[in-house]
Amino acid sequence: MTHPPLPKTARGRQRREQILRAAERVIGRKGYSDASIADITAEAHTALGTFYIYFGSKEDVFTQLVAEMGRMTRRVLSDVAAASGDRLEAERRGLLAFLQFVQERPELYRIVEEARFVNPPAYRAYFTTFAAAYREGLETAAAEGEISPGDAEVRAWALMGMAKTLGERYVLWNDGTPLDHVADEAFRMIRDGLGTGHG
């Protein structure tokens, strides 16, 4: 896949960002197959040929959007973890921050979900990169006694799966349930488990 070099001028970077945001809206609304480069450039209010200065193809811009979602969500959650008192607080605040991010950028979230079929390697890279950072945080928290010991790899994927499904159910299929409530309820299960304490 061809990747044109990143622009060196501020104007070029602005134009590239304009096209990227247009692609996010168009592909997120229409889906990869139904979205065309002409649709994207029309949304960006730019000429069709300008697209190819910054992106090699529709697949190229799609893949870059998936990678961007990964970078942005990891940064959001890293900032939340750094501002939290301990790992459990970071889990609750991180889940809420993730759901709020999906609420703000639903098209970008849909693009990641569609990557499962459009670009499986990008989809896998998104989650495996995320899981590696998550696992490291859980291992550190367990070593410091903030959470119980356990298989951090399994835990990372389980917690990611929970967040991913809650994002779909309570944001993309929005029924008005407050995200604070969703995060609180999920966090109680994370903190306490499903057991009754009776063995």
SULMOZI-V925535 format. One record per residue. N is the residue number from 1. RES is the residue in one small letter. SS is DSSP state (2 for helix, 1 for strand, 0 for the rest). OMEGA is omega as a letter, one per 40 degrees, with the letter a starting at -180 (NA if undefined). BURIAL is I if it has 24 or more other C-alpha atoms within 12 Angstrom, else O. Layout:
((N RES SS OMEGA BURIAL) (N RES SS OMEGA BURIAL))
This chain:
((1 m 0 a O) (2 t 0 i O) (3 h 0 i O) (4 p 0 a O) (5 p 0 i O) (6 l 0 a O) (7 p 0 a O) (8 k 0 a O) (9 t 0 i O) (10 a 2 i O) (11 r 2 i O) (12 g 2 i O) (13 r 2 i O) (14 q 2 i O) (15 r 2 i I) (16 r 2 i I) (17 e 2 i I) (18 q 2 i I) (19 i 2 a I) (20 l 2 a I) (21 r 2 i I) (22 a 2 i I) (23 a 2 i I) (24 e 2 a I) (25 r 2 a I) (26 v 2 a I) (27 i 2 i I) (28 g 2 i I) (29 r 2 a I) (30 k 2 a O) (31 g 0 a I) (32 y 0 a I) (33 s 0 a O) (34 d 0 i O) (35 a 0 i I) (36 s 0 i I) (37 i 2 i I) (38 a 2 i I) (39 d 2 a I) (40 i 2 a I) (41 t 2 i I) (42 a 2 i O) (43 e 2 a I) (44 a 2 a I) (45 h 0 i O) (46 t 0 a O) (47 a 0 a O) (48 l 2 a O) (49 g 2 a O) (50 t 2 i I) (51 f 2 a I) (52 y 2 i I) (53 i 2 a O) (54 y 2 a I) (55 f 0 a I) (56 g 0 a O) (57 s 0 i I) (58 k 2 i I) (59 e 2 i I) (60 d 2 a I) (61 v 2 i I) (62 f 2 a I) (63 t 2 i I) (64 q 2 i I) (65 l 2 i I) (66 v 2 i I) (67 a 2 i I) (68 e 2 i I) (69 m 2 i I) (70 g 2 a I) (71 r 2 a O) (72 m 2 a O) (73 t 2 i I) (74 r 2 i I) (75 r 2 i O) (76 v 2 a I) (77 l 2 i I) (78 s 2 i I) (79 d 2 i O) (80 v 2 a I) (81 a 2 a I) (82 a 2 a O) (83 a 2 a O) (84 s 0 a O) (85 g 0 i O) (86 d 0 a O) (87 r 2 a I) (88 l 2 i I) (89 e 2 i I) (90 a 2 i I) (91 e 2 a I) (92 r 2 a I) (93 r 2 i I) (94 g 2 i I) (95 l 2 i I) (96 l 2 i I) (97 a 2 i I) (98 f 2 a I) (99 l 2 i I) (100 q 2 i I) (101 f 2 i I) (102 v 2 i I) (103 q 2 i I) (104 e 2 a O) (105 r 0 a I) (106 p 2 a I) (107 e 2 i I) (108 l 2 i I) (109 y 2 i I) (110 r 2 i I) (111 i 2 i I) (112 v 2 i I) (113 e 2 a I) (114 e 2 i I) (115 a 2 i I) (116 r 2 a O) (117 f 2 a O) (118 v 2 a I) (119 n 0 a I) (120 p 2 i O) (121 p 2 i O) (122 a 2 i I) (123 y 2 i I) (124 r 2 i O) (125 a 2 i I) (126 y 2 a I) (127 f 2 a I) (128 t 2 i O) (129 t 2 i I) (130 f 2 a I) (131 a 2 a I) (132 a 2 i O) (133 a 2 i I) (134 y 2 a I) (135 r 2 a I) (136 e 2 i O) (137 g 2 i I) (138 l 2 i I) (139 e 2 i I) (140 t 2 a O) (141 a 2 i I) (142 a 2 i O) (143 a 2 a O) (144 e 0 i O) (145 g 0 i O) (146 e 0 i O) (147 i 0 i I) (148 s 0 i O) (149 p 0 i O) (150 g 0 a O) (151 d 0 a O) (152 a 2 i I) (153 e 2 i O) (154 v 2 a O) (155 r 2 a I) (156 a 2 a I) (157 w 2 i O) (158 a 2 a O) (159 l 2 i I) (160 m 2 i I) (161 g 2 i O) (162 m 2 a I) (163 a 2 a I) (164 k 2 a I) (165 t 2 i O) (166 l 2 i I) (167 g 2 i I) (168 e 2 a I) (169 r 2 a O) (170 y 2 i I) (171 v 2 a I) (172 l 2 i I) (173 w 0 a O) (174 n 0 i O) (175 d 0 i O) (176 g 0 i O) (177 t 0 a O) (178 p 0 a O) (179 l 2 i I) (180 d 2 i O) (181 h 2 i O) (182 v 2 a I) (183 a 2 a I) (184 d 2 a O) (185 e 2 i O) (186 a 2 a I) (187 f 2 i I) (188 r 2 i O) (189 m 2 i O) (190 i 2 a I) (191 r 2 a O) (192 d 2 a O) (193 g 0 a O) (194 l 0 a O) (195 g 0 a O) (196 t 0 a O) (197 g 0 a O) (198 h 0 a O) (199 g 0 NA O))
